[in-house]
Amino acid sequence: MTSSELWDRETAEHYDAEEAETTSATVLEATVGFLAELAGDGQALEFAVGTGRVGVPLRERGVPVTGIELSEHMAAVLRRKVDEDTLPVVIGDMATTVVPGEFSLVYLVYNTISNLLTQDEQVECFRNAARHLRPGGRFVVELGVPPLRFLPPGQVAVPFDVSERHVGFDTVDPVEQLLVSHHFTRDGDDGRYRRGASRHRYAWPAELDLMARIAGLELERRVGDWDGSPFTQDSPQHISVWRKST
């Protein structure tokens, strides 16, 4: 078991509804296209497959997908969408769980590597990706850039969403490289909000590149979004691709 927080049944049941914007066909088209091109004629392995937000449409694109998922509740929601033969899922943590097969692509999206709360576990996640890749295979990570530029001296909170039904802000501990995302979500029309929070360990792109090198992977490409736009000093996130040479 890793330090990742285990998502419970209530979180799993609300997940797809709360992530409706990121599950639309328009948003996912670029993501799935990017991953499908890298997978080629091989198999893909998704670390932290969750409810299948990306894995299911990638499978529908024709790429064989296997998933690793820590939360049985998240996997149960995925199972309502596709059966085990269509998209196999192994319950376990993404840093140590090994599944049969050799993959041309291992991918980890939507900031999920930050769910591992220690540097050692994040390094093990890279090693686990390399363990599953065939020579020439790629490991892809989607991760936000730490929002430290928005923190003036003495401030520890940064808002990331203020909308009609959701208020979200991050609190940051720069010493420990820990970030807590706070969510206040309105489910109905009675004015009540449901509160949730999740902890994350943020890492800079250069730190991830060193983790990759430790695992025997080398940086092949880094872009600012799934559409291939350049990664710049103003990019709020990056999509990084590391390649296994041998």
C-alpha positions as CSV (number, residue, x, y, z in Angstrom):
1,M,0.0,0.0,0.0
2,T,1.3,3.5,-0.9
3,S,0.6,6.8,0.8
4,S,-2.1,7.5,-1.8
5,E,-5.5,8.3,-0.2
6,L,-8.0,5.6,-0.8
7,W,-11.0,7.1,-2.6
8,D,-14.3,5.9,-1.0
9,R,-17.6,4.9,-2.4
10,E,-19.2,8.4,-2.2
11,T,-16.3,10.0,-4.0
12,A,-16.4,7.4,-6.7
13,E,-20.2,7.8,-7.2
14,H,-19.8,11.6,-7.6
15,Y,-16.6,11.5,-9.7
16,D,-18.0,11.4,-13.3
17,A,-20.6,14.0,-12.6
18,E,-18.1,16.4,-11.1
19,E,-15.7,15.9,-13.9
20,A,-18.3,16.3,-16.7
21,E,-16.2,19.0,-18.5
22,T,-13.2,16.7,-18.7
23,T,-15.2,13.7,-19.9
24,S,-16.8,15.3,-23.0
25,A,-15.9,13.9,-26.4
26,T,-14.5,17.2,-27.5
27,V,-12.0,17.4,-24.5
28,L,-11.0,13.8,-24.7
29,E,-10.5,13.7,-28.5
30,A,-7.1,15.3,-28.3
31,T,-6.1,13.1,-25.2
32,V,-7.1,9.9,-26.8
33,G,-5.6,10.8,-30.1
34,F,-2.3,11.6,-28.5
35,L,-2.2,8.4,-26.5
36,A,-3.4,6.2,-29.4
37,E,-0.6,7.5,-31.7
38,L,2.0,6.6,-29.0
39,A,0.5,3.1,-28.4
40,G,0.6,2.3,-32.1
41,D,-0.2,-1.4,-32.6
42,G,0.8,-2.3,-29.0
43,Q,-1.0,-2.5,-25.7
44,A,-1.5,0.4,-23.2
45,L,-1.4,0.3,-19.4
46,E,-3.1,3.0,-17.4
47,F,-1.9,3.7,-13.9
48,A,-4.8,4.8,-11.7
49,V,-7.4,4.0,-14.3
50,G,-10.2,5.3,-12.1
51,T,-13.7,5.2,-13.6
52,G,-12.3,4.8,-17.1
53,R,-12.5,8.5,-18.1
54,V,-9.6,8.0,-20.6
55,G,-9.2,4.2,-20.7
56,V,-12.7,3.5,-22.0
57,P,-12.6,5.8,-25.0
58,L,-9.0,4.7,-25.7
59,R,-10.2,1.1,-25.8
60,E,-13.1,2.2,-28.1
61,R,-10.4,3.7,-30.4
62,G,-9.0,0.2,-30.8
63,V,-6.1,0.2,-28.3
64,P,-6.1,-2.7,-25.9
65,V,-6.0,-1.2,-22.4
66,T,-5.3,-2.7,-19.0
67,G,-5.7,-0.7,-15.8
68,I,-4.3,-0.6,-12.3
69,E,-6.5,1.1,-9.7
70,L,-6.1,1.4,-6.0
71,S,-9.8,2.1,-5.2
72,E,-12.2,-0.8,-5.6
73,H,-15.0,1.8,-5.6
74,M,-13.6,3.6,-8.6
75,A,-13.1,0.4,-10.4
76,A,-16.7,-0.7,-9.7
77,V,-17.9,2.5,-11.5
78,L,-15.7,1.6,-14.5
79,R,-17.1,-1.9,-14.5
80,R,-20.6,-0.6,-15.2
81,K,-19.2,0.8,-18.5
82,V,-17.2,-2.1,-19.8
83,D,-16.6,-5.7,-18.7
84,E,-13.4,-7.3,-17.6
85,D,-12.6,-8.9,-20.9
86,T,-12.9,-5.5,-22.6
87,L,-10.8,-3.6,-20.1
88,P,-9.1,-5.7,-17.4
89,V,-8.4,-3.9,-14.1
90,V,-6.0,-5.1,-11.4
91,I,-6.7,-3.7,-7.9
92,G,-3.4,-2.4,-6.5
93,D,-1.1,0.7,-6.2
94,M,0.6,2.1,-9.3
95,A,4.0,2.2,-7.7
96,T,4.4,-1.6,-7.1
97,T,1.6,-3.6,-8.7
98,V,2.8,-5.7,-11.7
99,V,0.4,-7.0,-14.4
100,P,1.1,-9.6,-17.1
101,G,2.2,-8.5,-20.5
102,E,4.5,-6.0,-22.2
103,F,3.2,-2.6,-23.2
104,S,4.1,0.0,-25.8
105,L,2.5,2.7,-23.6
106,V,2.1,3.3,-19.9
107,Y,0.3,6.5,-19.0
108,L,-0.8,8.4,-15.9
109,V,-3.1,11.4,-16.4
110,Y,-4.8,14.2,-14.6
111,N,-2.2,15.0,-11.9
112,T,-2.5,11.5,-10.4
113,I,1.2,10.9,-9.9
114,S,0.9,13.6,-7.2
115,N,-1.4,11.3,-5.2
116,L,1.9,9.5,-4.2
117,L,2.9,11.7,-1.3
118,T,6.6,10.9,-1.1
119,Q,9.5,11.3,-3.6
120,D,10.5,7.6,-3.1
121,E,7.1,6.4,-4.1
122,Q,7.0,8.6,-7.2
123,V,10.4,7.2,-8.2
124,E,9.0,3.7,-7.7
125,C,6.1,4.7,-10.0
126,F,8.6,5.5,-12.8
127,R,10.4,2.3,-12.2
128,N,7.1,0.4,-12.3
129,A,6.3,2.0,-15.6
130,A,9.7,1.1,-17.0
131,R,9.2,-2.5,-15.8
132,H,6.1,-2.8,-17.9
133,L,7.4,-1.2,-21.1
134,R,8.8,-2.9,-24.1
135,P,12.0,-1.4,-25.6
136,G,11.0,1.8,-27.4
137,G,7.9,2.1,-25.3
138,R,6.8,5.4,-23.7
139,F,5.6,6.6,-20.3
140,V,3.3,9.6,-20.4
141,V,2.5,11.8,-17.4
142,E,0.0,14.7,-17.3
143,L,0.7,17.0,-14.4
144,G,0.1,20.6,-13.3
145,V,2.8,23.1,-12.7
146,P,3.0,24.0,-9.0
147,P,1.2,27.3,-8.6
148,L,3.9,28.9,-6.5
149,R,4.2,32.0,-8.8
150,F,0.8,33.0,-7.5
151,L,1.8,33.0,-3.8
152,P,3.0,36.3,-2.4
153,P,4.9,36.2,0.8
154,G,2.7,35.1,3.7
155,Q,0.0,33.6,1.5
156,V,-0.6,29.8,1.4
157,A,-3.9,29.5,-0.6
158,V,-4.5,29.8,-4.4
159,P,-8.0,29.5,-5.9
160,F,-8.3,27.4,-9.0
161,D,-12.1,27.4,-9.6
162,V,-14.8,29.8,-8.5
163,S,-18.1,28.9,-10.3
164,E,-21.8,28.6,-9.5
165,R,-21.6,25.1,-8.1
166,H,-18.0,24.7,-7.1
167,V,-15.3,26.6,-5.2
168,G,-11.8,25.1,-5.2
169,F,-8.5,26.3,-3.8
170,D,-5.1,24.8,-3.0
171,T,-3.1,25.3,0.1
172,V,0.6,24.8,-0.3
173,D,3.5,23.7,1.9
174,P,6.6,24.7,-0.1
175,V,9.0,23.0,2.4
176,E,7.4,19.6,2.2
177,Q,6.2,20.0,-1.5
178,L,2.7,19.2,-0.4
179,L,-0.5,20.7,-1.7
180,V,-4.0,20.2,-0.4
181,S,-6.9,20.7,-2.9
182,H,-10.1,21.9,-1.1
183,H,-13.4,21.5,-2.9
184,F,-16.8,22.9,-1.9
185,T,-19.4,21.5,-4.3
186,R,-23.2,22.3,-4.4
187,D,-25.1,19.2,-5.3
188,G,-28.7,20.5,-5.2
189,D,-30.5,23.8,-5.1
190,D,-30.9,24.2,-1.3
191,G,-27.7,26.2,-1.0
192,R,-25.8,23.4,0.8
193,Y,-22.2,22.6,-0.2
194,R,-20.4,19.3,0.2
195,R,-16.8,19.6,1.3
196,G,-13.9,17.5,0.1
197,A,-10.1,17.6,0.2
198,S,-7.2,15.7,-1.2
199,R,-3.5,15.8,-0.6
200,H,-0.8,15.8,-3.3
201,R,2.9,15.9,-3.6
202,Y,3.9,18.3,-6.4
203,A,7.0,18.0,-8.4
204,W,8.7,20.2,-11.0
205,P,9.3,18.9,-14.6
206,A,13.0,18.7,-13.9
207,E,12.5,16.5,-10.9
208,L,10.3,14.1,-12.9
209,D,13.1,14.0,-15.6
210,L,15.5,12.8,-12.9
211,M,13.1,10.2,-11.7
212,A,12.8,9.0,-15.3
213,R,16.6,8.8,-15.6
214,I,16.8,6.7,-12.4
215,A,14.2,4.3,-14.0
216,G,16.1,4.1,-17.3
217,L,13.9,6.4,-19.3
218,E,14.8,9.5,-21.2
219,L,12.7,12.6,-22.1
220,E,11.4,12.5,-25.6
221,R,8.9,15.3,-25.7
222,R,7.2,17.8,-23.4
223,V,4.2,19.9,-24.5
224,G,1.8,22.2,-22.8
225,D,-1.4,20.3,-23.6
226,W,-2.8,17.3,-25.4
227,D,-3.1,19.3,-28.7
228,G,0.7,19.5,-28.8
229,S,0.9,23.2,-28.0
230,P,4.4,24.3,-26.7
231,F,5.3,24.1,-23.0
232,T,6.3,27.6,-21.9
233,Q,7.0,29.4,-18.6
234,D,3.3,30.3,-18.5
235,S,1.9,26.8,-19.1
236,P,-0.3,25.7,-16.2
237,Q,0.4,22.0,-16.9
238,H,2.6,19.7,-19.1
239,I,2.3,16.4,-20.9
240,S,5.7,14.7,-20.7
241,V,6.8,11.6,-22.7
242,W,9.7,9.5,-21.7
243,R,11.1,6.7,-23.8
244,K,12.6,3.3,-22.8
245,S,15.6,2.8,-25.0
246,T,16.4,-0.8,-24.0
